[in-house]
Amino acid sequence: MKSIKTFGELTKHLAETGMRKKVAVVWAADESTQHAVEQALADGFIEATFVGCAQEIQSQDFYKTHKEHITLVEATTPDEAATAAVALVREAQADVLMKGLINTDNLLHAVLNKQTGILPKGNILTHVTVADIPAYDKLLLFTDAAVIPYPTHEQRIKQVEYAVNVCHSMGVDCPRISLIHCSEKVNEKYFPFTVGYKEIAQMANEGKLGQCIVDGPLDVKTSCCAESMSTKGICSPIEGKADALIFPDIEAGNAFYKTITLFAGAQTAGLLQGTIAPVVVSSRSDSTQSKYNSLAVAAMIAPKA
């Protein structure tokens, strides 16, 4: 499979496969969620199960247009809808879970329930963003901008594994994963997490993290700009061509997310990883386009239920 470099290429690829992934949408009472799902239905890469808000969905024009690819499940409250939608994923009746007009904490309560949730034992829940940045020549993945405040060494290893899996699903056979810091130097005194970076890179070198290249610490510019790396005299297998950035904490990841969308015109897709199916969890400020992009990425990486 050819590497997918833009969201446009992604949606084209999905349309060409002709395969529709099943999406369980939790309480889609907001227009942006409805419009994102409508567009994905029109583009032919999902089937939608709306859990809750049945009467509202039935009143929409898109319901009549795409009725053959829509299922309605009754729920009286957003919390009830979340529980029912998570059950659909557990029972292999849905490939993707999508948040509608429900508080994220309430949705996560259902997702993380130890008896009925969808986070397998031993996995960690983390947020992955895929960005289409006009100034970069391919999609750039990064984590974590929304879930884990200060990843432990073990959590960071899982973040790398999930990033590698997403990249593979997008056609990147051997992704370059950069472990981000403010410089290329290990600093045990002030930034002790950088000590673990070398171990993670060694694990990748030994093939323990899947087919990938991992290096760090590196800063964002040298990770994504070969000229900058050359100017600084840094020798790294990343070669200024990173496919994914692993940020040291949520503050760095979130600041990067907000910066590229505000100042660099980036389009983004965001989802949770670690669960048995991708979970599309958008923020209140995310646009319809961002939610649509997130659905497209989720449809691409989700195993068929």
C-alpha positions in Angstrom: 0.0 0.0 0.0 1.3 3.5 -0.9 1.9 5.8 2.0 -0.9 8.3 2.6 0.4 11.8 2.8 -2.7 14.0 3.1 -6.3 13.8 4.4 -7.4 14.1 0.7 -5.4 11.0 -0.2 -6.9 9.3 2.8 -10.5 9.9 1.9 -9.8 8.9 -1.7 -8.3 5.7 -0.6 -11.2 4.9 1.7 -13.7 5.6 -1.1 -11.7 3.3 -3.4 -11.8 0.4 -1.0 -15.6 0.4 -0.9 -15.6 -0.8 2.7 -17.8 0.8 5.3 -16.7 0.6 9.0 -19.4 0.6 11.6 -19.4 3.7 13.9 -21.3 3.9 17.1 -22.1 7.6 17.7 -22.9 8.6 21.3 -25.7 11.2 21.7 -25.3 13.1 18.4 -27.3 16.1 19.4 -24.9 18.7 18.0 -24.7 19.9 14.4 -21.0 19.4 13.9 -21.1 15.7 14.8 -24.2 15.2 12.6 -22.5 17.0 9.7 -19.3 15.1 10.1 -21.1 11.7 10.1 -23.3 12.8 7.2 -20.2 13.6 5.1 -18.6 10.3 6.0 -21.8 8.5 5.0 -22.0 10.4 1.7 -18.3 9.5 1.0 -19.1 5.8 1.6 -16.7 4.7 4.2 -18.9 4.3 7.3 -22.2 2.9 8.5 -23.6 4.9 11.5 -25.3 3.6 14.6 -26.7 6.6 16.4 -27.1 5.8 20.1 -29.6 8.2 21.6 -31.3 11.2 20.0 -33.3 8.9 17.7 -36.1 11.4 17.0 -33.8 14.2 16.2 -31.8 12.1 13.8 -34.9 10.9 12.1 -35.9 14.5 11.5 -32.7 15.3 9.6 -32.6 15.3 5.8 -29.5 13.1 5.7 -31.3 10.3 7.6 -33.7 10.0 4.7 -30.8 10.1 2.1 -28.6 7.5 3.9 -31.3 5.5 5.8 -30.0 2.1 4.5 -26.6 2.8 6.2 -28.1 4.1 9.5 -29.2 2.3 12.6 -30.9 3.9 15.6 -30.6 2.7 19.1 -32.8 4.2 21.9 -31.2 5.8 24.9 -32.8 8.3 27.3 -29.7 10.0 28.6 -26.1 10.7 27.3 -24.7 8.3 30.0 -27.1 5.5 29.0 -26.1 6.1 25.4 -22.4 5.9 26.3 -22.9 2.6 28.0 -24.9 1.2 25.1 -22.4 2.3 22.5 -19.4 0.9 24.4 -21.3 -2.4 24.6 -21.7 -2.4 20.8 -17.9 -2.1 20.5 -17.4 -4.9 23.1 -19.8 -7.2 21.2 -18.0 -6.5 17.9 -21.1 -4.7 16.5 -19.1 -1.5 16.0 -15.6 -0.8 14.7 -15.3 2.8 16.0 -16.7 4.8 18.9 -17.5 8.5 18.4 -18.3 11.1 21.0 -21.2 13.4 20.3 -22.7 16.0 22.8 -21.6 14.3 25.9 -19.0 15.3 28.5 -15.7 13.6 27.8 -15.4 12.4 31.4 -18.9 10.7 31.2 -17.9 8.9 28.0 -14.6 7.8 29.5 -16.4 6.5 32.6 -18.1 3.9 30.2 -14.9 3.3 28.2 -12.8 2.6 31.2 -15.2 0.6 33.2 -13.3 -2.5 34.4 -16.1 -4.9 33.9 -17.8 -3.5 30.8 -15.3 -1.1 29.2 -13.1 -1.4 26.2 -9.5 -0.8 27.5 -7.8 -4.2 27.8 -5.7 -4.9 30.8 -2.1 -3.9 30.3 -3.0 -1.2 27.7 -2.9 2.5 28.4 -5.3 5.2 27.2 -3.5 7.9 25.2 -4.5 10.6 22.7 -3.1 10.6 19.2 -3.3 13.5 16.7 -2.8 13.2 13.0 -2.0 16.6 11.4 -2.0 17.7 7.8 0.3 20.7 7.8 0.7 22.7 4.6 4.4 23.3 5.2 5.2 19.6 5.8 5.3 17.0 3.0 3.4 14.3 4.7 1.0 13.6 7.6 2.5 14.1 11.0 1.3 12.1 14.0 1.9 13.2 17.6 1.0 12.2 21.1 -0.2 13.1 23.8 -2.1 16.4 23.7 -5.1 15.5 25.8 -5.0 12.5 28.1 -1.7 11.7 30.0 -0.3 14.7 31.9 3.2 13.3 32.5 3.8 9.9 30.9 5.9 7.4 32.7 8.6 5.5 30.9 6.3 2.5 30.5 3.5 4.7 29.2 5.8 6.3 26.7 6.8 2.9 25.4 3.1 2.2 24.8 2.7 5.6 23.1 5.5 4.7 20.7 3.9 1.3 19.9 0.5 2.9 19.2 2.1 5.5 17.0 3.9 2.8 15.0 0.6 0.9 14.5 -1.2 4.0 13.3 1.6 4.8 10.9 1.6 1.3 9.6 -2.1 1.5 9.0 -1.6 4.7 7.0 0.9 2.9 4.7 4.2 4.0 6.3 6.2 0.8 6.4 9.0 2.0 8.6 7.9 5.1 10.4 10.5 7.5 12.0 9.4 8.2 15.6 11.1 11.2 17.3 11.2 11.5 21.1 10.9 15.2 21.7 12.8 17.4 24.1 14.0 21.1 23.9 17.4 19.9 22.7 19.2 16.8 21.6 21.0 16.3 24.9 20.1 13.9 27.7 19.8 15.9 30.9 19.3 13.6 33.9 19.3 16.4 36.5 16.6 18.6 35.1 14.8 16.3 32.6 15.1 12.8 33.9 12.7 11.4 31.4 15.3 12.0 28.7 17.4 9.1 30.2 14.7 6.7 29.1 14.7 7.9 25.6 17.9 6.0 24.7 16.4 2.7 26.1 13.3 3.2 23.9 15.4 3.8 20.9 17.4 0.7 21.6 14.2 -1.3 22.0 13.2 -0.1 18.5 16.6 -1.0 17.1 16.2 -4.5 18.5 12.8 -4.9 16.8 10.8 -4.9 20.0 8.4 -2.1 19.0 7.5 -3.2 15.5 9.1 -2.1 12.2 10.2 1.5 13.0 13.1 3.9 13.6 13.1 5.7 17.0 15.6 8.3 18.2 15.8 11.0 20.8 16.0 13.4 22.5 15.5 15.7 19.5 13.7 19.0 19.2 10.7 19.5 16.9 12.7 21.5 14.3 15.5 19.0 13.8 13.0 16.1 13.8 11.1 17.6 10.9 13.8 19.6 9.0 16.8 17.9 7.5 18.5 21.2 6.9 18.2 22.1 10.6 19.6 18.7 11.6 22.5 19.1 9.2 23.2 22.7 10.4 23.4 21.5 14.0 25.7 18.6 13.0 23.3 16.1 14.5 23.6 12.5 13.2 20.2 10.8 13.6 18.3 8.1 11.7 15.3 10.4 11.8 17.1 12.5 9.2 14.7 15.4 9.7 11.8 13.3 8.3 9.8 12.4 11.3 6.5 10.6 10.8 5.6 10.9 14.5 6.5 13.0 17.5 6.3 11.7 21.1 6.0 14.7 23.3 7.3 14.6 26.9 4.1 15.8 28.5 0.6 17.1 27.8 1.6 20.7 28.0 4.1 20.4 25.1 1.7 18.3 23.1 -1.3 20.6 23.6 0.7 23.7 22.9 2.0 22.2 19.6 -1.6 21.2 18.7 -3.0 24.7 19.3 0.0 26.4 17.5 -0.2 24.4 14.3 -3.9 24.8 14.0 -3.9 28.5 14.8 -0.8 29.7 13.0 0.1 27.0 10.4 -3.3 26.2 8.9 -3.1 22.6 9.9 -6.0 20.3 9.6 -6.2 17.6 12.4 -7.7 14.3 13.4 -7.8 13.2 17.0 -8.6 9.9 18.6 -7.9 7.7 21.6 -5.7 4.6 21.3 -5.2 1.7 23.6 -8.9 0.7 23.5 -10.0 -2.3 21.4 -11.4 0.2 18.8 -10.5 3.8 18.0 -12.4 6.4 20.0 -13.1 9.7 18.3 -13.1 12.3 21.1 -13.3 15.8 19.9 -12.9 19.0 21.9 -15.5 21.7 22.1 -13.5 23.9 19.7 -13.0 21.2 17.0 -14.6 21.9 13.7 -16.9 19.7 11.6 -13.9 19.1 9.3 -11.7 18.0 12.2 -14.4 15.5 13.3 -14.7 14.2 9.8 -10.9 13.8 9.5 -11.0 11.9 12.8 -13.7 9.6 11.4 -11.6 9.0 8.3 -8.5 8.1 10.3 -10.5 5.9 12.7 -12.1 4.1 9.7 -8.6 3.5 8.2 -7.0 2.1 11.3 -9.9 0.2 12.9 -9.9 -3.6 12.5 -13.2 -4.9 11.1 -15.5 -6.0 13.9 
